[in-house]
Amino acid sequence: MTICSRLIKYFGLLGSVFLILLMSYGWHMSQEKEGKILFTFLTVPAEQFFSIRTVCNEMQKTESHPHQSKLKNFIVDDKHGIIYCYIPKVACTNWKRVLYALNQGEPYPDLVSIKSSTVHKQFKFTLLNDYSRTEIKAKLRHYTKFLFVRDPFVRLVSAYRDKFLRNDPYFYENYGRNMLRLYNNQPDPPKTEKAFRLGIRPSFYNFIQYLLDPQTERSAPFEPHWRQMHRLCHPCLIEYDFIGHQETLQDDAQELLKMLKLEDSITFPSAYENVTSHDSLLNWFRAVPLEDRRKLYEVYEEDFRLFGYRRPSELLDD
């Protein structure tokens, strides 16, 4: 149990008030190996911390520790005491490059020179669920834990663009053909090569229909590129030391590298060109009926609320 949790549990309101005051000055307590108490900068603001706790309580999350099966997206760097929960379509390629570089030792390689295929397919990261239950609890207690999040609807558009507009064979064969069959009146969609040659692909609305279809979730959990962020990183079960945002990626990345004492060793890459923006949402959702937009918000509402994103009224209200 963390110091924050102990304060609230054992001192009730008094402990909570003390914690708020403590956080408002940007500090929290952590332990050195020798057992001494020192103060370090706390990067999860008090307002965000308590917002997450409030939403978690409303969601009635009762587990005290995440099961190992829920820790597939947690990369561990034992040398630097880091745990990173990666979320596809939220700068995860570049953060995997950071963790890969740290595995290579100093001087760290230039992150831009590291191919995406290296960090996604070739290199085997150490994951949190590789450890025993006892080791997992110890690492979650003492390591610096971070994740990056993104506006849930923008993330969905980015996933669609990346996996269905870029002619990805795996995603077309395993998901796209089924979307065409179920929602685009194509009982026998063409195979991958012919479809790509003819420019045949599911529309963005077909993708939304797939997400809203009750049979989708009954068949298998959402694919990680569109699975809800809280279902990948479990903020109700894990108290993160840093939660960054795609919308302020460069500033947040620099702040995190400074927190990890790596700001002089590693330069985080600049944002990709043609990145999906919030301003383009109206155009993407124009073909999606209002009722379906509202249903989609319900599917991702917990992500909106947990990570401080406003309800997109311009998409959901008449």
C-alpha positions as CSV (number, residue, x, y, z in Angstrom):
1,M,0.0,0.0,0.0
2,T,1.4,3.4,-0.9
3,I,1.9,6.3,1.6
4,C,-1.0,8.1,-0.1
5,S,-3.4,5.2,0.4
6,R,-2.2,4.7,4.0
7,L,-2.9,8.3,4.9
8,I,-6.4,8.2,3.5
9,K,-7.2,4.8,5.0
10,Y,-5.8,5.4,8.5
11,F,-6.3,9.2,9.0
12,G,-9.5,9.6,7.0
13,L,-10.5,13.2,6.2
14,L,-7.5,14.6,8.2
15,G,-5.1,12.5,6.1
16,S,-6.8,13.5,2.9
17,V,-6.5,17.2,3.7
18,F,-2.9,16.7,4.6
19,L,-2.3,14.9,1.3
20,I,-4.0,17.6,-0.7
21,L,-1.8,20.2,0.9
22,L,1.3,18.1,0.4
23,M,0.5,17.6,-3.3
24,S,-0.4,21.2,-3.9
25,Y,3.3,22.0,-3.2
26,G,4.3,19.4,-5.7
27,W,6.0,17.0,-3.3
28,H,5.6,13.4,-2.2
29,M,7.6,11.0,0.0
30,S,9.6,8.1,-1.2
31,Q,12.1,5.8,0.4
32,E,15.8,5.4,-0.3
33,K,17.5,2.0,-0.1
34,E,19.0,3.0,3.2
35,G,15.5,3.5,4.6
36,K,15.7,7.3,4.8
37,I,12.8,9.4,3.8
38,L,13.4,12.1,1.1
39,F,11.1,14.4,-0.9
40,T,10.9,14.2,-4.7
41,F,8.9,16.2,-7.2
42,L,5.4,14.8,-7.7
43,T,4.3,15.1,-11.3
44,V,0.7,13.8,-11.0
45,P,-1.2,17.0,-9.8
46,A,-3.4,16.6,-6.8
47,E,-6.5,17.6,-8.9
48,Q,-5.8,14.8,-11.4
49,F,-4.9,12.3,-8.7
50,F,-8.2,12.8,-6.8
51,S,-10.2,13.0,-10.0
52,I,-9.0,9.5,-10.9
53,R,-9.7,8.2,-7.4
54,T,-13.2,9.7,-7.6
55,V,-14.1,8.1,-10.9
56,C,-12.6,4.8,-9.8
57,N,-14.8,4.8,-6.7
58,E,-17.8,5.5,-8.9
59,M,-16.8,2.7,-11.1
60,Q,-16.6,0.5,-8.0
61,K,-13.3,-1.1,-8.8
62,T,-12.7,-3.4,-5.9
63,E,-9.5,-5.2,-6.7
64,S,-6.5,-4.2,-4.6
65,H,-3.9,-5.5,-7.0
66,P,-3.9,-6.1,-10.7
67,H,-3.9,-9.8,-11.8
68,Q,-0.8,-10.8,-13.9
69,S,-3.0,-11.3,-16.9
70,K,-3.7,-7.5,-16.9
71,L,0.0,-6.5,-17.1
72,K,0.8,-7.4,-20.7
73,N,1.4,-3.8,-21.6
74,F,3.8,-2.9,-18.8
75,I,7.5,-2.7,-19.8
76,V,10.0,-2.9,-17.0
77,D,13.5,-1.4,-16.9
78,D,15.1,-2.7,-13.7
79,K,18.3,-0.8,-14.2
80,H,16.6,2.6,-14.1
81,G,13.6,1.6,-12.0
82,I,11.0,2.4,-14.6
83,I,7.6,0.8,-15.5
84,Y,6.0,2.1,-18.7
85,C,2.4,1.1,-19.6
86,Y,2.2,1.5,-23.3
87,I,-1.0,2.4,-25.1
88,P,-1.1,1.9,-28.9
89,K,-1.6,5.2,-30.9
90,V,-0.3,7.3,-28.0
91,A,3.4,7.8,-28.9
92,C,4.2,4.3,-27.8
93,T,6.7,3.7,-30.7
94,N,8.9,6.6,-29.4
95,W,8.6,5.6,-25.8
96,K,9.5,2.0,-26.7
97,R,12.5,3.5,-28.5
98,V,13.4,5.2,-25.2
99,L,13.2,1.9,-23.3
100,Y,15.1,0.1,-26.0
101,A,17.9,2.7,-25.9
102,L,18.2,2.4,-22.1
103,N,18.7,-1.3,-22.7
104,Q,21.7,-0.6,-24.9
105,G,23.7,1.3,-22.3
106,E,25.5,4.6,-22.6
107,P,26.1,6.4,-24.8
108,Y,22.4,5.8,-25.7
109,P,21.7,5.5,-29.4
110,D,19.8,8.3,-31.3
111,L,16.1,7.4,-30.9
112,V,15.3,8.5,-34.5
113,S,17.8,5.9,-35.8
114,I,15.9,3.0,-34.1
115,K,13.5,1.4,-36.6
116,S,9.9,0.9,-35.4
117,S,10.1,-2.8,-36.4
118,T,12.9,-3.2,-33.9
119,V,10.9,-2.1,-30.9
120,H,7.6,-3.6,-32.1
121,K,8.7,-7.0,-33.4
122,Q,12.4,-7.8,-33.0
123,F,13.4,-6.7,-29.5
124,K,11.9,-8.6,-26.6
125,F,11.2,-6.2,-23.7
126,T,10.9,-7.4,-20.1
127,L,7.3,-7.2,-19.1
128,L,5.8,-6.9,-15.6
129,N,3.9,-10.1,-15.9
130,D,7.2,-12.0,-16.4
131,Y,7.9,-11.6,-12.7
132,S,6.4,-13.4,-9.7
133,R,3.5,-11.9,-7.8
134,T,5.8,-10.8,-5.0
135,E,8.2,-9.1,-7.4
136,I,5.4,-7.4,-9.2
137,K,4.1,-5.9,-5.9
138,A,7.6,-4.7,-5.0
139,K,8.3,-3.1,-8.4
140,L,4.9,-1.4,-8.5
141,R,5.6,0.0,-5.0
142,H,9.1,1.4,-5.7
143,Y,9.6,2.0,-9.5
144,T,8.6,5.1,-11.3
145,K,5.4,4.3,-13.2
146,F,4.2,6.3,-16.2
147,L,1.8,6.2,-19.1
148,F,0.7,8.6,-21.9
149,V,-2.9,9.1,-22.8
150,R,-4.9,10.8,-25.6
151,D,-8.3,12.1,-26.4
152,P,-10.2,8.8,-26.9
153,F,-12.1,9.8,-30.1
154,V,-8.9,11.2,-31.6
155,R,-7.1,8.0,-30.8
156,L,-9.9,6.0,-32.6
157,V,-9.5,8.1,-35.7
158,S,-5.7,7.6,-35.6
159,A,-6.2,3.8,-35.2
160,Y,-8.5,3.7,-38.2
161,R,-6.2,5.8,-40.4
162,D,-3.2,3.7,-39.5
163,K,-4.7,0.3,-39.7
164,F,-7.3,0.6,-42.5
165,L,-6.2,3.5,-44.7
166,R,-2.5,2.5,-44.9
167,N,-3.3,-1.0,-46.4
168,D,-2.2,-3.1,-43.5
169,P,-2.6,-6.7,-44.6
170,Y,-3.0,-8.1,-41.0
171,F,-5.7,-5.7,-40.0
172,Y,-7.6,-5.9,-43.3
173,E,-7.6,-9.7,-43.3
174,N,-8.5,-10.1,-39.6
175,Y,-10.8,-7.1,-39.1
176,G,-11.4,-5.2,-42.3
177,R,-13.0,-8.0,-44.4
178,N,-15.4,-8.8,-41.5
179,M,-16.4,-5.1,-41.3
180,L,-17.1,-5.0,-45.0
181,R,-19.1,-8.3,-44.7
182,L,-21.2,-7.2,-41.8
183,Y,-21.7,-3.5,-42.3
184,N,-20.9,-2.6,-45.9
185,N,-23.2,-5.1,-47.8
186,Q,-20.3,-7.1,-49.2
187,P,-21.0,-10.8,-48.5
188,D,-17.7,-11.9,-50.0
189,P,-15.1,-9.0,-49.8
190,P,-12.0,-9.4,-51.9
191,K,-8.8,-10.8,-50.5
192,T,-6.1,-8.5,-49.4
193,E,-4.1,-7.9,-52.6
194,K,-7.1,-7.3,-54.8
195,A,-8.8,-5.1,-52.2
196,F,-5.7,-2.9,-51.9
197,R,-5.4,-2.7,-55.7
198,L,-9.0,-1.6,-56.0
199,G,-8.9,0.7,-53.0
200,I,-11.5,-1.3,-51.1
201,R,-11.6,-0.7,-47.4
202,P,-14.1,-0.4,-44.6
203,S,-15.3,3.2,-44.0
204,F,-14.8,5.0,-40.8
205,Y,-18.5,4.5,-40.0
206,N,-18.1,0.7,-40.7
207,F,-15.3,0.8,-38.0
208,I,-17.6,2.6,-35.6
209,Q,-20.4,0.1,-36.3
210,Y,-17.9,-2.7,-35.5
211,L,-17.0,-1.1,-32.2
212,L,-20.7,-0.7,-31.2
213,D,-21.7,-4.2,-32.2
214,P,-22.4,-6.2,-29.0
215,Q,-21.1,-9.3,-30.8
216,T,-17.6,-7.7,-31.1
217,E,-16.9,-7.6,-27.4
218,R,-18.6,-11.0,-26.9
219,S,-16.2,-12.6,-29.4
220,A,-13.0,-11.3,-27.9
221,P,-11.6,-8.2,-26.1
222,F,-11.1,-5.1,-28.2
223,E,-7.9,-5.2,-30.2
224,P,-5.3,-3.1,-28.2
225,H,-5.2,-0.3,-30.8
226,W,-8.8,0.6,-30.0
227,R,-9.2,-1.0,-26.5
228,Q,-10.1,1.5,-23.8
229,M,-7.0,3.0,-22.3
230,H,-8.0,2.2,-18.7
231,R,-8.4,-1.5,-19.7
232,L,-4.8,-1.5,-20.8
233,C,-3.2,0.4,-17.9
234,H,-5.6,0.1,-15.0
235,P,-5.3,3.5,-13.3
236,C,-7.8,2.4,-10.6
237,L,-5.4,-0.3,-9.5
238,I,-2.1,1.4,-10.0
239,E,-1.0,4.8,-8.7
240,Y,1.1,6.3,-11.5
241,D,3.9,8.8,-10.8
242,F,3.5,10.5,-14.2
243,I,0.6,10.7,-16.6
244,G,1.5,12.5,-19.8
245,H,-0.8,13.6,-22.7
246,Q,-0.4,13.3,-26.4
247,E,-1.8,16.8,-26.8
248,T,1.3,18.2,-24.9
249,L,3.6,15.4,-25.8
250,Q,6.9,17.3,-26.3
251,D,6.6,19.3,-23.0
252,D,5.5,16.3,-21.1
253,A,8.2,14.0,-22.5
254,Q,10.8,16.6,-21.5
255,E,9.4,16.8,-18.0
256,L,9.4,13.0,-17.7
257,L,13.0,12.7,-18.9
258,K,14.0,15.3,-16.4
259,M,12.2,13.4,-13.7
260,L,14.1,10.3,-14.7
261,K,17.4,12.3,-14.9
262,L,17.8,11.4,-18.6
263,E,17.2,14.9,-20.1
264,D,20.9,15.3,-20.9
265,S,21.2,11.8,-22.3
266,I,18.2,11.2,-24.5
267,T,16.3,13.6,-26.9
268,F,12.7,12.6,-27.4
269,P,11.8,12.7,-31.2
270,S,9.7,15.4,-32.6
271,A,6.0,14.7,-33.3
272,Y,5.1,12.9,-36.5
273,E,3.9,14.9,-39.4
274,N,0.2,14.7,-40.3
275,V,-0.7,13.6,-36.8
276,T,-4.5,13.2,-36.2
277,S,-5.8,16.3,-34.4
278,H,-8.8,17.1,-32.4
279,D,-9.8,19.8,-34.9
280,S,-10.5,17.1,-37.5
281,L,-13.0,15.2,-35.5
282,L,-16.1,16.9,-36.9
283,N,-15.1,15.9,-40.4
284,W,-14.4,12.3,-39.4
285,F,-17.7,11.9,-37.5
286,R,-19.8,13.7,-40.1
287,A,-21.0,10.4,-41.5
288,V,-21.7,8.8,-38.1
289,P,-25.3,9.3,-36.9
290,L,-25.8,11.2,-33.7
291,E,-27.2,8.2,-31.9
292,D,-24.1,6.1,-32.7
293,R,-21.8,8.9,-31.6
294,R,-23.6,8.9,-28.2
295,K,-23.3,5.2,-27.9
296,L,-19.6,5.4,-28.8
297,Y,-19.1,7.9,-26.1
298,E,-20.6,5.5,-23.6
299,V,-18.2,2.8,-24.7
300,Y,-15.2,5.2,-24.0
301,E,-16.7,7.4,-21.3
302,E,-14.5,6.0,-18.5
303,D,-11.4,7.0,-20.5
304,F,-12.7,10.5,-21.0
305,R,-13.5,10.9,-17.3
306,L,-10.5,9.2,-15.8
307,F,-7.9,11.1,-17.9
308,G,-9.5,14.5,-17.8
309,Y,-10.9,14.8,-21.3
310,R,-14.0,16.9,-21.7
311,R,-17.2,15.4,-23.1
312,P,-17.2,16.4,-26.9
313,S,-20.5,18.2,-26.8
314,E,-20.0,19.4,-30.4
315,L,-20.3,15.8,-31.5
316,L,-23.0,14.6,-29.1
317,D,-25.5,17.4,-28.7
318,D,-28.1,18.5,-31.2
